[in-house]
């Protein structure tokens, strides 16, 4: 996180770090304003890591 040069990069790193966190926990730690955005990013990244049918 210390190597991220701006807020956008820090946000991206944070979202990727949440891949190992279940969705219920995410809703407890992310503010309501950002929750939908983070949930959408989380779902997108999980789909990229584990594409449908390749588990």
C-alpha positions in Angstrom: 0.0 0.0 0.0 2.9 2.3 0.7 4.0 2.1 -2.9 0.7 3.3 -4.3 1.3 6.8 -5.6 -2.3 8.2 -5.3 -5.7 7.6 -3.9 -7.0 5.8 -7.1 -4.1 3.2 -6.9 -4.7 2.8 -3.1 -8.4 2.2 -3.8 -7.6 -0.4 -6.5 -5.2 -2.2 -4.2 -7.8 -2.2 -1.4 -10.5 -3.7 -3.7 -8.1 -6.5 -4.8 -7.2 -7.2 -1.2 -10.9 -7.8 -0.5 -11.0 -10.8 -2.8 -10.3 -13.0 0.2 -13.0 -11.4 2.3 -16.6 -12.6 2.1 -19.3 -10.2 1.0 -20.9 -9.9 4.4 -17.7 -8.7 6.0 -17.2 -6.2 3.1 -20.6 -4.7 3.9 -19.4 -4.2 7.5 -16.2 -2.4 6.7 -17.0 -0.3 3.7 -19.0 2.8 4.0 -22.5 2.9 2.5 -21.5 5.4 -0.2 -18.8 3.1 -1.6 -20.4 -0.2 -0.9 -22.1 -0.8 -4.2 -19.0 0.2 -6.1 -16.8 -2.1 -4.1 -19.3 -5.0 -4.4 -19.4 -4.5 -8.2 -15.6 -4.5 -8.4 -15.4 -7.5 -6.1 -17.8 -9.5 -8.3 -16.0 -8.4 -11.4 -12.6 -9.4 -10.1 -13.9 -12.7 -8.7 -15.3 -13.5 -12.2 -11.9 -12.7 -13.7 -10.1 -14.9 -11.3 -12.6 -17.7 -11.5 -14.4 -17.5 -14.9 -17.7 -19.4 -15.0 -17.2 -23.1 -15.8 -13.5 -23.2 -15.0 -13.6 -24.0 -11.3 
